[in-house]
Amino acid sequence: FQRAGIPWETPQSTPIDRLHTGKGLIALARALAGNADPTTAVELTGRDWLAVFSHPARSLTRTSALADRLPPIATAGDWANLAAAADPERDAADIAAANAVAEGLTTIGSHAAAFPTTDSWTGYVDRWIASVEELCPAPAPHYAPVLEAGLAAVEELRLLDAVEPEVAKQAFHSRVQRALERAQVQLKERIGGVRVLSAM
């Protein structure tokens, strides 16, 4: 096609963990599993499709600098304590950012805490999908393909009901993480109009 000058288009499958939105969804999965450490928190604050962080938390430079002051296992409470310990006259922006991160992590934490100790695969998947949809209520259209690919990968875990009627929470979250890391989305390299479905 290229040699003949014919416009063409070919679909490609890309692992979502190589894409910005996919990395954010995987970070959200870690947080829903109860692992919202400072590195994960900073990863999440930069995702504008995630509705739980207000504007002061959106400065990656500031939140990264604040995260460096926290221990690796810091929680929402540690972010709030960081804000409380700051000088309101000199550190107003830091206080606003730390409080905004704390509030966002608290919201995500409430979803994480709602997962029961054990459940069916379908029960867990229902809760996980509902949490993601509530935390990301109206993502912009250009995020949709990656987010939908991730959700579809998690939806497939329902099939495990047939072999394991009950599963522990930690095992479910570990499987979600693996499913997202293996999920792929079809992107298109477009150079015109002819669609090439396969190179074979």
KAPEFEN-V756445 format. One record per residue. N is the residue number from 1. BURIAL is b if it has 16 or more other C-alpha atoms within 10 Angstrom, else e. D_CENTER is the distance of its C-alpha to the mean C-alpha in Angstrom with 1 decimal. Layout:
n=N burial=BURIAL d_center=D_CENTER
n=N burial=BURIAL d_center=D_CENTER
//
This chain:
n=1 burial=e d_center=38.8
n=2 burial=e d_center=38.2
n=3 burial=e d_center=41.8
n=4 burial=e d_center=43.2
n=5 burial=e d_center=41.2
n=6 burial=e d_center=39.4
n=7 burial=e d_center=36.0
n=8 burial=e d_center=33.3
n=9 burial=e d_center=29.7
n=10 burial=b d_center=27.9
n=11 burial=e d_center=24.5
n=12 burial=e d_center=22.4
n=13 burial=e d_center=19.6
n=14 burial=b d_center=16.9
n=15 burial=b d_center=14.4
n=16 burial=b d_center=10.9
n=17 burial=b d_center=10.2
n=18 burial=e d_center=12.9
n=19 burial=e d_center=11.3
n=20 burial=e d_center=9.7
n=21 burial=b d_center=7.3
n=22 burial=b d_center=6.8
n=23 burial=b d_center=6.4
n=24 burial=b d_center=3.7
n=25 burial=b d_center=2.0
n=26 burial=b d_center=4.4
n=27 burial=b d_center=4.4
n=28 burial=b d_center=3.3
n=29 burial=b d_center=5.7
n=30 burial=b d_center=7.9
n=31 burial=b d_center=8.2
n=32 burial=b d_center=9.2
n=33 burial=b d_center=11.5
n=34 burial=b d_center=13.1
n=35 burial=b d_center=12.2
n=36 burial=b d_center=11.2
n=37 burial=b d_center=13.6
n=38 burial=b d_center=14.5
n=39 burial=b d_center=12.8
n=40 burial=b d_center=9.3
n=41 burial=b d_center=10.4
n=42 burial=b d_center=11.6
n=43 burial=b d_center=8.6
n=44 burial=b d_center=6.9
n=45 burial=b d_center=10.3
n=46 burial=b d_center=10.6
n=47 burial=b d_center=8.3
n=48 burial=b d_center=11.0
n=49 burial=b d_center=9.5
n=50 burial=b d_center=8.1
n=51 burial=e d_center=11.6
n=52 burial=b d_center=12.1
n=53 burial=b d_center=13.0
n=54 burial=b d_center=16.5
n=55 burial=e d_center=18.2
n=56 burial=b d_center=19.5
n=57 burial=b d_center=16.1
n=58 burial=b d_center=15.3
n=59 burial=e d_center=17.7
n=60 burial=b d_center=16.0
n=61 burial=e d_center=19.6
n=62 burial=b d_center=20.4
n=63 burial=b d_center=17.3
n=64 burial=b d_center=17.6
n=65 burial=e d_center=21.3
n=66 burial=b d_center=20.8
n=67 burial=b d_center=18.4
n=68 burial=e d_center=21.3
n=69 burial=e d_center=23.5
n=70 burial=e d_center=21.6
n=71 burial=e d_center=21.9
n=72 burial=e d_center=19.2
n=73 burial=e d_center=18.8
n=74 burial=b d_center=18.7
n=75 burial=b d_center=17.3
n=76 burial=b d_center=17.2
n=77 burial=e d_center=21.0
n=78 burial=b d_center=21.4
n=79 burial=b d_center=19.8
n=80 burial=b d_center=22.2
n=81 burial=e d_center=25.1
n=82 burial=b d_center=24.5
n=83 burial=b d_center=25.0
n=84 burial=e d_center=28.0
n=85 burial=e d_center=29.6
n=86 burial=e d_center=29.5
n=87 burial=e d_center=32.5
n=88 burial=e d_center=32.1
n=89 burial=e d_center=34.6
n=90 burial=e d_center=33.2
n=91 burial=e d_center=29.4
n=92 burial=e d_center=28.6
n=93 burial=e d_center=25.6
n=94 burial=b d_center=24.2
n=95 burial=b d_center=24.8
n=96 burial=b d_center=23.1
n=97 burial=b d_center=19.9
n=98 burial=b d_center=19.9
n=99 burial=b d_center=20.6
n=100 burial=b d_center=17.8
n=101 burial=b d_center=15.3
n=102 burial=b d_center=17.1
n=103 burial=b d_center=17.0
n=104 burial=b d_center=13.3
n=105 burial=b d_center=12.7
n=106 burial=b d_center=15.6
n=107 burial=e d_center=14.2
n=108 burial=b d_center=11.0
n=109 burial=b d_center=13.7
n=110 burial=e d_center=15.9
n=111 burial=b d_center=13.6
n=112 burial=b d_center=13.3
n=113 burial=e d_center=17.0
n=114 burial=e d_center=17.8
n=115 burial=b d_center=17.1
n=116 burial=e d_center=20.7
n=117 burial=e d_center=22.1
n=118 burial=e d_center=22.9
n=119 burial=b d_center=22.5
n=120 burial=b d_center=22.8
n=121 burial=b d_center=20.0
n=122 burial=b d_center=20.3
n=123 burial=b d_center=20.2
n=124 burial=b d_center=16.9
n=125 burial=b d_center=15.3
n=126 burial=e d_center=16.7
n=127 burial=b d_center=15.3
n=128 burial=b d_center=11.7
n=129 burial=e d_center=11.9
n=130 burial=e d_center=13.7
n=131 burial=b d_center=11.3
n=132 burial=b d_center=8.4
n=133 burial=e d_center=11.3
n=134 burial=e d_center=12.7
n=135 burial=b d_center=9.8
n=136 burial=b d_center=9.4
n=137 burial=e d_center=13.2
n=138 burial=e d_center=14.3
n=139 burial=e d_center=12.1
n=140 burial=e d_center=14.7
n=141 burial=e d_center=16.2
n=142 burial=e d_center=15.3
n=143 burial=e d_center=11.6
n=144 burial=e d_center=12.7
n=145 burial=b d_center=13.7
n=146 burial=b d_center=10.6
n=147 burial=b d_center=8.6
n=148 burial=e d_center=11.9
n=149 burial=b d_center=12.3
n=150 burial=b d_center=9.3
n=151 burial=b d_center=10.6
n=152 burial=b d_center=14.0
n=153 burial=b d_center=13.5
n=154 burial=b d_center=12.6
n=155 burial=b d_center=15.5
n=156 burial=e d_center=17.8
n=157 burial=b d_center=17.7
n=158 burial=e d_center=20.1
n=159 burial=e d_center=22.7
n=160 burial=e d_center=22.9
n=161 burial=e d_center=24.7
n=162 burial=e d_center=27.8
n=163 burial=e d_center=28.0
n=164 burial=e d_center=26.5
n=165 burial=e d_center=27.0
n=166 burial=b d_center=25.4
n=167 burial=b d_center=22.6
n=168 burial=e d_center=21.6
n=169 burial=b d_center=18.3
n=170 burial=e d_center=17.6
n=171 burial=e d_center=18.5
n=172 burial=b d_center=16.2
n=173 burial=b d_center=13.1
n=174 burial=e d_center=14.4
n=175 burial=e d_center=15.0
n=176 burial=b d_center=11.5
n=177 burial=b d_center=10.4
n=178 burial=e d_center=13.4
n=179 burial=b d_center=12.9
n=180 burial=b d_center=9.6
n=181 burial=b d_center=11.4
n=182 burial=e d_center=14.4
n=183 burial=b d_center=13.1
n=184 burial=b d_center=14.8
n=185 burial=b d_center=15.3
n=186 burial=e d_center=18.7
n=187 burial=e d_center=19.4
n=188 burial=e d_center=23.0
n=189 burial=e d_center=25.3
n=190 burial=e d_center=27.8
n=191 burial=e d_center=31.3
n=192 burial=e d_center=33.2
n=193 burial=e d_center=33.9
n=194 burial=e d_center=34.6
n=195 burial=e d_center=31.7
n=196 burial=e d_center=32.0
n=197 burial=e d_center=30.3
n=198 burial=e d_center=31.2
n=199 burial=e d_center=32.9
n=200 burial=e d_center=35.1
//
